[in-house]
Amino acid sequence: MRYALRSKTAELSMKRIFGSIVHRWQSIMAVAISLLVVMTGVVSAQETHYTDVPVGAWYEGSAAALLRSGALDETEARLRPNDLATRAEVLKLLVNVYGEDLIYPAQASFNDVSRTAWYFPYIETSAHVGWIKGDGNCYGTDVATCTARPAANVNRAEMAMLLQRAFDLPHLNFAPVFPDNSDSGTWYFAPIQTAADHCILQGDNFTGLVRPAASMNRAEMIVMFDRASQQQRYGQECAEPVAQIQSITTPSANKVRLSYNVDLDPGRIGMLSRYSLEQNGGDSINIRSITVVDARNVELETSTFLRSSVTYRLKVTNMLTEGGRLFNDSRTFTYTGVSIEPTIDSVTVRASDLLRVRFSEDINRSFANDEERYSLRRTSGFGAIGIDHATIIDDRTVEIDLAGPLSSNTNYRLSVTNMRTKGGVSFNDTATFKMSTTSSETIDKVVVRDNNLLRVIFSEDIDRNEIDKLPHYILERLSGGGKIDINRVIVVDGRTVDLSLQSSLATSTTYVLRVENMKTKDGKIFNDSIIFASTVSMIEDVTPVSSRRLRLAFNTNLERIRAEDESRYEVRGLNGTLRIGLATLVETDSVELVLDEAMRNGEEYTVTVTSLRTMAGATFSDKENTIYLETNIGFKASLSGTNEVPAVSTATSGTGTFTLTKEGLQYDITLRNFNVGSITASHFHRGSVSMNGPVLEPITITGLRTTGIWTNLTAEERVNLLDGNVYVNVHTNSYPDGEIRGQVLQ
């Protein structure tokens, strides 16, 4: 019989090859026809005649393939894709796929299969060729009762076993083991992994689970038969490789470059919270920032320098591939570069009894605040200066309050002893500085006027012969990376200068500006530094006045002609751009836009201005987001098992009320007839009624009633809510894909 099965398999393969050639010719013709459809506006027809199979359904192609081969009955008008498949239906399809001749024995082989039942010949034929053996392998034996359970549903494990037998599929060990099929001692371990080897079972999106005990619906049955008949291999015709860290390199002592072997989700790859770094057997290393290089590569910047010949472990948690699969991974690496010892970077006299100390690395907060670790003395002569206390003001900067004033025109030495970095490295260092006639006045603020221009405002008048001298000004990145050259200093008034930069500031980067040995108008010398971010925003605020009016406030006075040119503005929502009828400069730094179309309540819009001009003649472009919310919007959801896709039978249920505000979506969810301990997860998902979709936001269930707020909604998520394309799904141990579900509707 095994020879006969192989013969049938070969015959079926030849049929599929010929069918593939015909289908490819049909596909070429379909492309030509589709071009005509585009040109003529005719809507393309679905691939099958079934009234309950929508165009583009995930199983439509498989149904069409089985129709063409004659395995499905073309006289039936409905496919019933969501109905659970029975053993009789599965065996009928298997017989039809193989083209087996039906047999009608005079005596029924199974007590629960009547000779008058429509499925009698299909079950008898399946048993005759060895595909099924009956309960307890009773077929062909002398037992009194032998059953085949034709009306019983078929679970995934049983289907995998049947297909392995029928198509004579070898276990190749190509596919990774499913998380819920890890016990190699179960009867279904090998059949399920064999089905995965041949692309028949591929696991659920996001969870990767195969759910061996879950019953199949008819759509899943049809797809599994179609895949089985194609003789595919995992890693060739299906599935991306198992996602993992491919390599780790260290371009410098505080840079770690990470490469993956597959493309990752663009919204997840750059999330700092997904990464952690620690020294093997030691402290964790703070990751300051992350830069996405491309879909497979990121660069991490650490707050402290890596140590030479030390081994580190980098962990990635709940990362998401572009194909929607979650994974975790970790890898060790050893830094082989040169160690950079932590040092005192600079000492600035802010007042006669106040010092600011800047370190080259992030410092442990408790050590930085310990005044016993600092000592101050004159470089010559006697006398230590007492230190009252030390206060850390950012990761690398400490202010030291002195017990008494410093003497003018005197050199001092500051020492730190047994200081510790955030990464756990202990160090000692000293720095010398000179106390001149010191002013207590400081830099008032720095304004980023554009990427190449800074405005520095002092708190008192500056000596006119010193204010425009380049050597007084030093600009550099806060996290290292070298100085930024300043081309020239432009005096605005006695307290204000503009610094013209040789190169552009990097977006969303922190810088420190130092002013050294500056002289005030009355002759006092001072040093100061200030930290600022390079984010440039000329638009201060966008305020919806009504559904058709927006007020834009700028941080500068505008030239009227361009400010009132409506073509220089764009208001865009997720569903397109709104036409602007009029732009009016209502104040010298404020413009009002009148729209030809109304904004939608609850939606977020991006307002973009292009090539506006200030009264001083500078041209700029900018954009800002705003949410139009005339009133808060209420939603409701009714959660039940019948809303799941496919539906599940459960006594549990739930309700939810929701309010959409500018801050986010407030929710109040109540569950009924639930054992809270059985809940494995709950989420907001994107998807319309009867469609499954990806996770948007987790919901932490703490009891039968849960309240909270979903913050940081994207523009797309707001529109999904308004359009009714968000649902709540509660997952349990019994129903990993979801036990109850409810659409969030207004």
C-alpha positions in Angstrom: 0.0 0.0 0.0 2.9 2.4 0.7 4.0 1.8 -2.9 0.5 2.7 -4.1 0.6 5.8 -2.0 3.9 6.9 -3.5 2.6 6.2 -7.0 -0.5 8.3 -6.3 1.8 11.1 -4.9 3.9 11.0 -8.1 0.7 11.1 -10.2 -0.6 14.0 -8.2 2.7 15.8 -8.6 2.5 15.5 -12.4 -1.0 16.8 -12.3 0.1 19.8 -10.2 3.1 20.5 -12.5 0.8 20.5 -15.6 -1.7 22.5 -13.6 1.0 24.9 -12.6 2.0 25.5 -16.2 -1.7 26.1 -17.1 -2.1 28.3 -14.0 1.0 30.3 -14.9 -0.4 31.0 -18.5 -3.7 31.9 -16.8 -1.8 34.3 -14.5 -0.1 36.0 -17.5 -3.5 36.4 -19.1 -4.9 37.7 -15.8 -2.2 40.4 -15.7 -3.1 41.5 -19.2 -6.8 41.5 -18.2 -6.0 43.5 -15.0 -4.3 46.2 -17.1 -7.5 46.4 -19.2 -9.5 46.6 -15.9 -7.4 49.6 -14.8 -7.8 51.3 -18.2 -11.5 50.7 -18.4 -12.5 50.9 -14.8 -14.1 47.4 -14.7 -13.9 45.7 -11.2 -11.9 42.4 -11.4 -13.8 39.1 -10.5 -13.1 36.9 -7.6 -11.1 33.7 -8.1 -14.0 31.4 -7.0 -17.7 31.3 -7.5 -18.5 30.9 -3.8 -20.8 33.5 -2.5 -19.2 33.5 1.0 -15.6 33.9 -0.2 -14.7 37.6 -0.4 -12.2 38.8 -3.0 -8.7 38.8 -1.5 -9.5 36.4 1.4 -6.4 34.7 2.7 -7.7 31.3 1.7 -9.2 32.3 -1.7 -6.1 31.2 -3.7 -6.1 27.7 -2.1 -9.8 27.3 -2.7 -9.4 28.3 -6.4 -6.5 25.8 -6.8 -8.6 22.9 -5.4 -11.5 23.9 -7.5 -9.4 23.7 -10.6 -8.1 20.3 -9.7 -11.6 19.0 -9.0 -11.0 18.3 -5.3 -13.7 20.8 -4.3 -17.3 20.4 -5.6 -18.0 23.2 -8.1 -21.8 22.6 -7.8 -21.8 23.9 -4.2 -22.6 27.7 -4.0 -21.1 28.2 -0.5 -17.7 27.2 0.9 -18.6 27.8 4.6 -15.0 28.8 5.5 -15.7 29.7 9.1 -17.5 26.4 9.9 -15.4 23.9 11.8 -14.2 21.0 9.6 -15.5 17.5 10.4 -13.5 14.2 9.9 -15.9 13.3 7.1 -15.3 16.5 5.2 -11.5 16.2 5.6 -11.5 12.6 4.3 -13.7 13.5 1.3 -11.3 16.3 0.4 -8.3 13.9 0.7 -9.9 11.3 -1.5 -10.7 13.9 -4.1 -7.2 15.4 -4.0 -5.7 12.0 -4.7 -8.4 11.0 -7.2 -9.0 7.6 -5.5 -11.7 5.4 -6.8 -14.5 5.1 -4.3 -15.4 1.7 -2.8 -18.8 0.6 -1.4 -18.3 -2.6 0.6 -21.4 -4.6 1.4 -20.6 -4.5 5.1 -19.8 -1.2 6.8 -16.4 -1.2 8.6 -17.3 1.3 11.2 -20.3 1.1 13.6 -20.9 4.9 13.4 -20.8 5.1 9.5 -24.0 4.1 7.9 -24.0 2.8 4.3 -26.7 5.4 3.5 -24.6 8.4 4.7 -23.1 10.6 2.0 -19.6 10.2 3.5 -19.7 6.3 3.6 -17.6 5.7 0.5 -15.0 8.4 1.5 -14.4 6.9 4.9 -14.3 3.4 3.6 -11.9 4.4 0.8 -9.6 6.3 3.3 -9.5 3.3 5.6 -8.8 0.9 2.7 -5.7 2.9 1.5 -4.4 3.2 5.1 -5.0 6.9 5.8 -7.2 6.2 8.8 -7.4 3.2 11.2 -10.3 3.9 13.4 -10.4 4.5 17.1 -7.8 2.3 18.8 -6.6 1.1 15.3 -9.7 -1.0 15.1 -10.1 -1.1 11.3 -9.7 -4.6 9.9 -9.8 -6.3 13.4 -12.4 -8.5 15.0 -13.4 -6.0 17.7 -17.1 -5.7 18.3 -17.3 -1.9 18.0 -15.1 0.1 15.6 -15.8 3.8 15.2 -14.5 6.6 12.9 -16.4 9.6 14.4 -17.3 11.2 11.1 -19.1 14.2 12.6 -16.2 15.0 15.1 -14.2 18.1 14.5 -10.5 17.7 13.5 -7.8 19.4 15.5 -4.5 20.6 14.1 -2.5 17.6 15.5 -4.9 15.1 13.9 -4.7 16.9 10.6 -0.9 17.0 10.6 -0.8 13.2 11.3 -3.3 12.5 8.4 -1.4 14.7 5.9 1.9 13.1 6.9 0.5 9.6 6.2 -1.3 10.6 3.0 1.4 12.6 1.3 4.3 10.4 2.7 6.0 13.5 4.1 9.5 13.1 5.7 10.4 14.8 9.0 13.3 17.2 7.9 14.0 19.2 11.0 14.1 22.4 8.9 11.5 24.3 10.9 12.0 25.6 14.4 10.1 23.8 17.2 6.9 25.6 18.1 6.7 27.0 21.7 3.6 24.9 22.4 5.0 21.7 20.7 8.2 21.3 22.6 7.5 17.9 24.2 9.1 15.4 21.8 7.4 12.6 23.7 3.9 13.4 22.5 2.3 11.4 19.6 1.8 14.6 17.6 5.3 16.2 18.0 6.7 14.7 14.8 3.6 15.1 12.6 3.3 18.8 13.6 7.0 19.5 13.0 6.8 17.6 9.7 3.9 19.8 8.7 6.0 22.8 9.5 8.9 21.4 7.5 6.6 21.4 4.4 5.0 24.8 5.0 1.7 23.3 6.0 1.6 24.8 9.5 3.3 28.1 10.0 2.3 29.3 13.5 0.2 32.3 14.5 1.3 35.8 13.9 2.8 37.6 17.0 2.7 34.5 19.3 4.3 31.9 17.0 2.0 29.2 18.6 0.7 26.2 16.6 -2.2 25.2 19.0 -2.2 21.4 18.4 -5.5 20.9 20.2 -7.4 23.7 18.4 -10.1 22.6 16.0 -9.8 23.8 12.3 -12.3 25.6 10.3 -12.9 24.7 6.6 -10.8 27.6 5.4 -7.8 26.3 7.3 -8.5 22.7 6.1 -8.4 23.9 2.5 -5.2 25.8 2.9 -3.5 22.9 4.6 -4.4 20.5 1.8 -3.3 23.0 -0.9 0.1 23.5 0.9 0.6 19.8 1.4 0.1 19.1 -2.3 2.7 21.6 -3.3 5.6 19.7 -1.7 7.2 22.9 -0.3 10.2 23.2 2.1 10.6 25.5 5.1 13.1 28.3 4.4 12.7 28.0 0.6 9.0 28.4 -0.4 7.8 29.7 3.0 8.9 31.4 6.2 11.5 33.9 7.0 14.6 32.6 8.9 14.3 32.5 12.7 14.9 36.1 13.8 18.0 36.6 15.8 21.0 38.9 16.5 23.5 38.2 13.7 26.5 40.1 14.9 27.7 42.8 17.4 30.6 45.1 16.8 32.0 48.0 18.8 33.1 51.0 16.6 34.2 52.9 19.7 34.3 52.6 23.5 30.8 53.9 23.8 29.2 52.7 20.6 27.7 49.2 20.0 26.5 48.2 16.6 23.9 45.5 16.4 22.9 43.6 13.2 19.9 41.3 12.8 19.4 38.5 10.2 16.0 39.7 9.1 14.2 43.1 8.5 12.5 44.4 11.6 9.3 46.4 12.2 10.2 50.1 11.7 8.3 51.1 14.8 9.9 48.6 17.1 13.6 48.4 16.0 14.4 51.9 17.4 12.6 51.5 20.8 15.2 52.0 23.5 13.2 50.0 26.0 13.7 46.8 24.0 17.4 46.8 24.6 19.5 46.1 27.7 23.3 45.8 28.3 25.1 44.4 31.2 28.6 43.4 32.2 28.9 39.7 32.7 28.5 39.1 36.4 28.4 42.9 37.0 26.3 46.1 36.7 24.0 47.0 33.9 25.2 49.6 31.4 22.9 52.5 30.7 22.1 52.9 27.0 21.9 56.7 26.3 20.5 56.7 22.8 19.8 54.5 19.7 20.3 55.3 16.0 18.5 53.2 13.4 20.9 52.6 10.5 18.5 50.5 8.4 15.9 47.8 8.8 18.5 45.3 10.1 21.1 47.5 11.9 21.1 49.8 14.9 23.8 51.6 16.8 23.6 52.0 20.6 25.4 54.8 22.5 26.3 53.9 26.0 26.5 56.4 28.9 29.8 54.9 30.1 32.8 53.6 28.2 33.3 49.9 27.7 36.3 48.4 29.3 39.0 46.5 27.3 38.9 42.7 27.5 35.6 42.8 29.5 32.7 40.6 28.3 29.2 42.1 28.0 25.8 40.6 27.3 23.3 42.5 25.1 19.6 41.5 25.4 16.8 42.2 23.0 13.2 41.7 24.4 9.9 41.6 22.6 11.4 42.7 19.3 9.1 42.4 16.2 10.1 41.4 12.7 8.7 43.1 9.6 6.5 40.0 9.1 4.9 40.5 12.5 6.8 37.8 14.6 7.9 38.5 18.1 11.2 37.2 19.3 13.8 37.6 22.1 17.5 37.1 21.8 20.8 37.8 23.6 24.5 37.6 22.7 27.7 38.2 24.5 30.7 40.1 23.1 34.1 41.2 24.4 35.3 44.8 23.9 38.8 44.6 22.5 39.5 48.2 21.9 41.5 50.6 24.1 40.0 51.5 27.5 39.3 55.2 27.9 39.7 56.2 31.6 37.1 58.4 33.1 38.3 61.9 33.9 37.3 65.4 35.0 36.5 67.1 31.8 36.3 70.7 33.1 35.9 72.9 36.1 34.0 76.1 35.8 33.8 78.9 38.4 30.2 79.9 38.6 30.6 82.1 41.7 33.4 82.8 44.2 31.9 79.9 46.4 30.4 77.7 43.6 32.1 75.3 41.2 30.7 73.3 38.3 32.5 70.0 37.6 32.0 68.2 34.3 33.1 64.5 33.9 33.8 62.6 30.7 31.4 59.8 31.6 28.1 59.4 33.3 28.6 59.2 37.1 27.0 57.1 39.8 24.5 59.5 41.5 25.2 58.5 45.1 29.0 58.8 44.6 28.6 62.2 42.8 26.6 63.6 45.6 29.1 62.5 48.3 31.1 65.7 49.2 33.7 63.5 50.9 35.0 62.4 47.5 36.1 65.9 46.6 39.0 68.0 47.9 40.2 71.5 46.9 43.5 73.2 47.5 45.7 76.0 46.2 48.3 74.8 43.8 51.0 76.6 45.9 51.1 77.6 49.5 48.9 76.3 52.3 45.2 76.0 52.8 42.5 73.5 51.9 39.1 74.9 50.9 36.2 73.3 52.7 33.4 71.7 50.6 29.9 72.1 52.1 28.0 69.7 49.7 27.9 68.4 46.1 24.8 68.2 43.9 24.6 66.3 40.6 22.6 68.3 38.1 22.8 65.9 35.2 24.5 62.5 34.4 27.9 64.1 34.0 27.8 67.4 35.9 28.1 68.2 39.6 27.9 71.6 41.3 30.1 72.0 44.4 29.2 74.5 47.1 32.4 75.8 49.0 32.6 76.7 52.6 34.3 80.0 51.8 35.1 82.2 48.8 38.0 81.6 46.4 40.8 84.2 46.1 41.1 86.2 42.9 43.9 85.5 40.5 44.8 82.2 42.3 45.3 78.7 40.9 43.5 75.8 42.5 43.6 72.0 42.2 40.4 70.0 42.5 40.8 66.3 43.3 38.2 63.4 43.1 38.9 60.2 45.0 37.2 56.8 44.5 34.6 58.3 42.2 32.5 55.7 40.3 30.9 55.7 36.9 27.4 54.4 36.2 29.1 51.4 34.7 30.8 50.6 38.0 34.4 51.8 37.1 36.2 53.5 40.0 38.7 56.3 39.2 40.7 59.2 40.7 41.6 62.4 38.9 42.7 66.0 39.4 42.1 69.3 37.5 43.6 72.7 38.0 41.8 76.0 37.3 42.4 79.7 38.0 40.1 82.0 40.0 39.9 85.4 38.3 37.8 88.4 39.3 34.6 86.6 39.1 31.1 87.7 38.3 28.1 85.8 39.6 26.3 86.6 36.4 25.6 83.8 34.0 24.3 83.0 30.5 20.6 83.7 30.6 19.6 81.3 27.8 20.4 80.0 24.3 17.8 80.0 21.5 18.3 77.8 18.4 17.2 80.1 15.6 18.0 77.6 12.9 20.4 74.6 12.5 23.4 77.0 11.8 22.5 79.9 14.1 22.4 80.2 17.9 21.3 83.3 19.9 23.0 83.7 23.2 21.5 86.1 25.8 23.4 87.2 28.9 21.9 88.4 32.1 23.9 91.7 32.1 25.7 94.0 29.7 28.9 92.6 28.3 32.1 94.6 27.4 31.7 95.6 23.8 35.4 94.9 23.0 35.0 91.3 24.3 31.5 90.2 23.4 32.3 89.4 19.7 35.6 87.6 20.3 35.5 84.0 19.0 37.9 82.5 21.6 35.4 83.2 24.4 32.8 80.7 22.9 33.2 76.9 22.9 30.4 74.6 21.5 30.4 70.8 21.7 28.1 67.8 21.9 27.2 66.9 25.4 27.9 63.2 24.8 31.3 63.8 23.2 32.1 63.8 19.5 34.2 67.0 19.2 33.7 70.7 19.0 31.4 72.6 16.6 33.3 75.3 14.9 31.9 78.9 15.2 32.3 81.0 12.1 31.6 84.4 13.6 29.9 86.3 16.4 27.2 88.8 15.5 26.4 91.4 18.1 22.6 92.1 18.4 22.8 94.3 21.5 24.8 94.8 24.7 23.5 91.5 26.1 22.8 89.4 23.0 24.9 87.8 20.3 24.2 85.4 17.4 26.7 82.6 16.8 27.0 81.6 13.1 28.0 77.9 13.0 30.3 76.3 10.4 28.2 73.0 10.3 24.6 72.3 11.1 23.4 71.0 14.4 22.2 67.5 14.5 18.4 67.1 15.1 17.4 66.2 18.6 20.9 66.3 20.0 22.1 67.9 23.2 24.9 70.4 23.2 26.8 72.4 25.8 27.9 76.0 25.2 30.8 77.3 27.3 31.7 81.0 27.7 35.2 81.4 29.2 37.0 84.5 30.5 34.2 86.8 29.4 34.2 90.4 30.8 31.1 92.3 31.8 30.7 96.0 31.0 31.9 96.9 34.5 35.0 94.8 34.2 34.2 91.5 36.0 35.5 88.3 34.5 33.2 85.2 34.5 33.0 81.7 33.1 29.7 79.9 32.4 28.2 77.0 30.5 24.7 76.0 29.5 23.2 72.8 28.1 20.5 73.0 25.4 18.8 70.7 22.8 19.1 71.4 19.1 15.4 70.9 18.3 14.4 73.9 16.1 10.7 74.9 16.2 9.6 78.2 14.7 6.0 77.3 15.3 5.2 77.8 19.0 1.6 76.5 18.9 -1.2 75.4 16.6 -4.7 76.1 18.1 -7.9 74.9 16.4 -10.4 77.8 16.7 -13.2 75.8 15.1 -13.5 72.9 12.7 -12.5 75.2 9.8 -10.1 77.7 11.4 -6.6 77.2 12.8 -4.4 79.8 14.6 -0.6 79.4 14.2 1.7 81.2 16.7 5.3 81.7 15.8 8.3 82.7 17.9 9.3 85.4 15.5 7.7 88.3 13.5 6.7 87.4 10.0 7.0 89.2 6.7 3.4 89.7 5.5 3.5 88.8 1.8 4.6 85.2 2.4 2.7 84.8 5.7 -0.6 85.5 3.8 0.2 83.2 0.8 -2.0 80.2 1.5 0.0 78.0 -0.8 2.8 78.0 1.8 0.7 76.0 4.3 -0.5 72.4 4.3 -3.0 70.8 6.7 -2.8 67.0 6.4 -4.8 64.3 8.2 -4.4 60.6 7.8 -7.0 60.5 5.0 -5.5 63.4 3.0 -4.9 67.1 2.8 -7.5 69.7 3.6 -7.8 72.7 1.2 -6.9 76.1 2.6 -9.0 79.0 1.4 -7.4 81.9 3.2 -4.3 82.8 5.3 -4.3 86.0 7.3 -1.5 87.6 9.4 -3.6 88.6 12.4 -0.6 89.7 14.5 3.1 90.1 13.5 3.8 86.6 14.9 0.4 84.9 14.4 -1.4 83.6 11.3 -5.0 82.3 11.0 -5.9 79.7 8.4 -9.5 79.3 7.0 -10.1 75.8 5.6 -12.5 74.9 2.8 -13.1 71.6 4.5 -14.0 70.8 8.1 -11.6 68.9 10.3 -12.9 65.7 11.8 -13.6 65.6 15.5 -10.9 63.6 17.3 -8.4 63.4 14.5 -4.8 64.6 14.5 -3.5 66.9 11.8 0.0 67.9 10.8 0.4 71.6 9.8 3.4 72.3 7.6 4.7 75.8 6.7 7.1 76.1 3.8 9.6 79.0 3.1 8.1 81.6 5.3 10.3 84.6 6.0 11.0 86.5 9.2 11.0 90.3 9.4 14.8 90.0 9.7 14.9 88.2 6.3 15.6 84.6 7.4 13.6 81.9 5.5 12.4 78.9 7.4 10.1 75.8 7.1 8.5 74.0 10.0 5.7 71.7 11.0 3.6 71.0 14.1 0.9 68.5 15.0 -2.5 69.4 16.5 -5.6 67.5 17.5 -9.0 68.9 16.7 -11.3 67.9 19.5 -14.5 69.9 19.8 -15.8 67.5 22.5 -14.6 64.3 24.0 -15.9 61.2 22.1 -17.5 58.3 23.8 -17.2 54.6 22.7 -18.6 51.3 23.8 -17.7 47.6 23.4 -19.5 44.4 24.1 -17.1 41.5 24.5 -18.1 37.8 23.8 -16.7 34.6 22.3 -19.0 34.9 19.3 -17.1 38.0 18.2 -13.8 36.0 17.9 -12.6 35.0 14.5 -13.2 32.1 14.4 -15.9 32.2 17.0 -15.4 30.3 20.3 -18.0 28.9 22.7 -17.6 30.4 26.2 -19.7 31.6 29.1 -17.5 34.5 29.8 -18.3 38.0 28.5 -17.5 41.7 29.2 -18.3 45.3 28.5 -16.2 48.4 28.1 -16.8 52.2 27.9 -14.1 54.5 26.4 -13.5 58.2 26.1 -11.2 59.7 23.4 -9.5 62.9 24.7 -6.5 64.9 23.6 -4.4 62.9 26.1 -5.5 59.5 24.8 -8.2 56.8 25.1 -9.6 56.4 28.7 -11.0 52.9 29.2 -13.2 51.1 31.8 -13.5 47.4 31.1 -15.7 44.9 33.1 -15.4 41.1 32.8 -18.0 38.6 33.8 -17.7 34.8 34.7 -13.9 35.1 34.4 -11.2 33.5 36.4 -8.7 36.4 36.2 -5.8 34.0 36.8 -6.5 32.3 33.5 -6.0 35.5 31.5 -2.6 35.4 29.7 -2.9 38.8 27.9 -5.3 41.5 26.7 -4.8 44.1 24.0 -6.2 46.7 21.8 -5.9 45.3 18.2 -6.3 47.0 14.8 -9.0 45.3 12.7 -12.6 45.6 11.5 -15.4 43.3 12.5 -14.7 39.6 11.5 -11.0 40.4 10.7 -8.0 39.7 12.9 -5.3 42.3 13.2 -2.0 43.2 14.9 -1.6 44.4 18.5 -1.7 48.1 19.1 -1.5 48.5 22.8 -1.5 46.1 25.8 -4.1 46.3 28.5 -3.1 45.2 32.0 -6.0 43.2 33.6 -5.8 43.4 37.4 -9.3 42.2 38.2 -12.8 41.9 36.9 -12.8 45.7 36.4 -9.9 47.5 34.8 -9.5 51.2 34.2 -6.7 53.1 32.5 -5.6 55.3 29.6 -3.9 54.5 26.4 -1.6 57.5 25.8 0.6 58.6 22.9 -1.9 57.7 20.3 -0.6 58.1 16.8 -2.6 59.9 14.1 -3.3 56.5 12.5 -4.6 55.0 15.7 -7.0 57.9 16.3 -8.4 57.4 12.8 -8.7 53.6 13.4 -10.7 54.4 16.5 -13.0 56.9 14.8 -13.5 54.4 11.9 -14.4 51.5 14.2 -11.3 49.5 13.3 -10.1 48.8 16.8 -11.1 45.9 19.0 -10.4 44.6 22.5 -9.2 41.0 22.8 -8.8 39.0 26.0 -6.5 36.0 25.7 -6.6 33.0 28.1 -4.9 29.7 28.7 -7.9 27.9 27.1 -8.0 30.3 24.1 -4.6 31.7 23.4 -5.8 33.6 20.3 -8.6 35.2 22.3 -11.6 34.1 24.4 -13.7 37.2 24.2 -13.5 40.1 21.8 -15.4 43.4 21.3 -15.3 46.1 18.7 -14.8 49.7 20.1 -17.6 51.7 18.5 -19.1 55.1 18.9 
